[in-house]
Amino acid sequence: MFTLSENCKRADVCVQNGKGLCHIKHLTDKEGLYGHGRMFAHVTVDPGCSIGYHAHDHETEFYYILSGEGIFNDDGTEVTVRAGDICATGYGQHHGLENNGTEPVELIALIVME
């Protein structure tokens, strides 16, 4: 299976009641994850925008930070994340990410099912 970049669905959405809009490029759909995941996407969070704080039950979400710098809220503990950092949240934990910098934060988001 392969997907050409121009065939990837794109959306500008408010994510989990965060601030502003995030730009999402879906790298595959549920069928492309063969029943093991819910989302695989390239996400851009512009300065001043955020992915709102939310829970994950019966699934785990990973963020792999590609570029930029932001504040990751890991179940109530805030930490600065940068390119190369990996964040994981699942099994009833909560998370969110805010871009309080001057450059976009780009990340790969992957949600895998329990």
N, C-alpha and C positions, 0 to 999 in steps of 0.2 A: 504494500500500500504506500502511496505517496500523495502529498497534497502540494500543489503549486501555491506559492505565496499569494498570487493574485486571486486565488479561490478561497482564501481564508476569510471567514466572516469577521467584520470589524464593527465595533460599537463604541460610542462615547456615552458613558452611563455614570450615575451616582451609585457608588458601591457601598452597600450596607449603611446607608444614611450618612456617609462621609461628606466632607466638604468638597464642593466642586464636582467636576467630571473626571473620570479616569478613561483612558483610551485603551480598549481591549482588542487584541487580535487573537481570535481563537485559532490555535494551532491544529486542533482536531475537534471532533465532536464525541459524544458518548460512545458511539459505535466504534470510533477510532481508538478508544481506550479499552475496547474488548471487554466491557463490563467490569473493569477494575477501577474506573475513575469517573469523575463527574466533570472535570475541567482541566484543560492544559492550554495555557494562554500566555501571551506576551502582554504585559500590562505597563502602561506609562502613567505615572502620577505626577502631574505638573506641580510646580511650586505653589504652596498655599492650599493644595488639595490633599485629600486623604481617602483611605479605605477605612470605613467606620469599624469600630470595635464590635466584634460579633463572635458567636460560639460555633464550634464544630463538634457535632455528636455523630458517632458511628462513621467517622471519616477523618482523614488527616490532610491538612493543607500545608504545602511547602512553598516558600518563596526563595528563589535564588536571585540575589540582587546582581544585576548586570552593570548598572551605572548609577551615579548620583549618591545621595546620602539622605537618610530619613530616620525618623524615630519609630521604632517597632515597639508596640505595646504587647508584651508577652504575658498574658494572664495577669495584668496589673503591674508588671515590672517593665519600665521603659528603658530601652537600650538603643544607642545609635548604631545603625547598620549602613554598610558601604558595599561597593562592588566586591563580589566574591563571597559575601556572607550568605548563610543559609538559615532560614527561619522555619520552624515546624510547629504546627498547632493541631491538636486533635483530642478525641476522647473526652469531650466535655470542657476543654480549655477554650479560652477566648483570645482574640488578637485583633490588632488593627495596625495601620501604618500611616504616618503623616509625613508629608514632605514639607519641612520647615526651612528648606534651603533655597538656593537660587537657580538650581539646575533640575531638570526632570529626573525622577527616580524611575528606572526601567527594571523590571523584574520578570522572571518566569514564574507563573503560579501553576501548581499541580495539585489537584484534589484527588486523593485515592480513597476508595471505599474500604470499610472494615471487612 
